[in-house]
Amino acid sequence: MPRASAPHIGYAAMLERFPPREVVELATLAEQHGFTGVMATDHFQPWTPQQGQASFVWNILSALGQTTTGDLGTGVTAPTFRSHPALTAQASATLAALYPGRHWLGIGSGEALNEHIAGQYWPEAPERIDRMFEAVDVIKKLFASGLAQRDVRHDGQYFKLESTRLWTMPERAPEILVATSGPVTARRAGRTVDGMITEVAPLDKIGLLLQRFAEGAKEAGRDPKTQVRVLRLHLSWAPTDEEAMANALAEWPNGGMRFGRSDIRSPFEFDQLAKLVRPDDFEGRMLVTADLDAHRAHIQSFLDLGFDRIYLHNAGRNQAQWLEVFGRDVLPKLTR
């Protein structure tokens, strides 16, 4: 395990990229190399056919509870279309009861790629965000019902819940974190939940998100220092710059896309758009280099900005090599 004073750097398990057994093996290996905890994606389809997988996040996290000792989080799940928030609350509470103090629930507003498969109308972003926060309300009610052993109901704009409770519940409800990429959502999250999740963006934009999140917390009478700030950081490292770029283009063209992707419905449609990505498109969006010092400085800049936990995702299939090298040469040089 890392030193007590070391920053919290975890492994981002990309379930759309690796089959279940390999995900478990890699996340376990990550802990052996000094990474702390796992953030696992929730996908029904991969982004591109090349990525090739989409296993069920709750099965994976349950397995990882047996093979690792760190935290276990969804990064992120959308309890709004293909999954009712009551089902998400039950899954989260059960995982937290299995592994007390280790699980946190990361929630997002969803991507059409995963959510449209339920056959519902796919709304614009404002409605998706409203649905997400109502889902959070339902989940919080159910967590409270399990702790109080008292039935609750919900009759909202998007969701209904008949009188019921969570019968399996840990002693303490899991933290709820909301994924945000805009200042309005960040502020609303600060008022509502235990933490925020975001992905890499220019430092000034991320600084604004953190500021709005803290402002929302204060508006609700919360202490921002008690809330959690989480970053998922995509990167591409390989022994040479050329290999790092080839990996980025083949395996994670997402990092070079300069347009929204939440309305794309098929991996094959996404693949056509991915063919437009060129090496220059990664500039300022995802670090692609063999230079370990550059990666260390990049990660450190986000720690300095105030993030409590950072989960790293390397674009290449060279996961074991990357985990060993970063565990040896990058993680020990990072400071809180």
Secondary structure, 3 states (H helix, E strand, C coil): CCCCCCCEEEEEECCCCCCHHHHHHHHHHHHHCCCCCEEECCCCCCCCCCCCCCCCHHHHHHHHHHHCCCCEEECCECCCCCCCHHHHHHHHHHHHHHCCCCEEEEECCCCHHHHHHHCCCCCCHHHHHHHHHHHHHHHHHHHHHHHHCCCEEEECCCCEEEEECCCCCCCCCCEEEEECCCHHHHHHHHHHCCEEEEECCCHHHHHHHHHHHHHHHHHCCCCHHHCEEEEEEEEECCCCHHHHHHHHHHHCHHHHCCCCCCCCCCHHHHHHHHCCCCHHHHCCCCEECCCHHHHHHHHHHHHHHCCCEEEEEECCCCHHHHHHHHHHHCHHHCCC
